[in-house]
Amino acid sequence: MKGSLPIVFMGTSGFAVPILQSLFDNYQVIAVVTQPDKPRGRGRVLSISEVKERALALNIPIHQPEKVRDTAFIIEVRKRKPQLIVVAAYGQILPRDLLEVPKMGCINVHASLLPKYRGAAPINWAIAEGESETGVTTIIMDEGMDTGPILLRRAIPIGPKDTAHSLGEKLGKVGAEVIVDTVGGLERGKIRPMPQEAREATYAPPLKKEDGRIDWRQPAIVLHRRMRAMSPWPGTFTRLGGKILKVFWAEVDETSHSQPPGCVLDVGSHGIRVATGEGQLVLKEVQLEGKKRLPVREFLLGHPIDAGAILE
């Protein structure tokens, strides 16, 4: 049986979808707030967020303000009289006027073990930095970036093949469980907010296209983590013969070598073996600029590469 607590949900990315669904299944979600539709792809076709897609399917009223600080939008939220606002990967910082609307406050469902990886891309940077675990934290929101008191935390391991996409899916499922436990615990007075230890805080800045550029001087294991962290966006890439070569998958070979970083050591059905600052990275799936994404064995049929070639 659903609880009667009226909740406004704010979210945009796929991580937020199972959290929205869980709230809908257990409480009264009276409105969904998500980012405006944006043009995507080569055709610049207008695309809706994954949260909007789910909200439409659930027949929940939707708001898409350009800026969450807009006075008219805040007035509209006040009219709905939510007791609680839940935020998950929404994409804008909430102003004080909005934080003060619900009597129970605003809860953020954040995809890291706060205070580590505050910011816009916690999933990506946890992988890139070689963390063995991450998780979901719920906090009472304040005007800072992920700085509010902690309500609940739940950890999960980061697998050796996890990408930002696969880990985000896992964390979304965890978040769906944690938010129900959090809201229920607050309703029953069973959760006591705990302040974050600011000295332990780290920052997870928004991703830029340049974050996907492969620096062959880095150790192979670091490059492998980076590849997983930047999947699906911005992806990892290098240059071959002046053209961009995207690398979708690779494996680490820790064998030492004497060649300069970026040098192709050998080529075969096993992959394209490239020298790095420490060890080797074996490219398994690639895409040359203007061409299709292919397994290396198929790619090499139309684009032969000789040992000794340099990836920039």
Secondary structure, DSSP 8 states (H G I E B T S, - for coil): -----EEEEEE-SGGGHHHHHHHHHHSEEEEEE----EEETTTTEEE--HHHHHHHHHT--EE--S-TT-HHHHHHHHHH--SEEEEES-SS---HHHHTSSTT-EEEEESSSTTTTEES-HHHHHHHTT-SEEEEEEEE--SSSS-S-EEEEEEEE--TT--HHHHHHHHHHHHHHHHHHHHHHHHTT----B---GGG--EE----GGGGB--TTSBHHHHHHHHHHTTTTT-EEEEETTEEEEEEEEEEE-----S-TTBEEEEETTEEEEE-SBSEEEEEEEEETTS-EEEHHHHHHHS---TT-B--
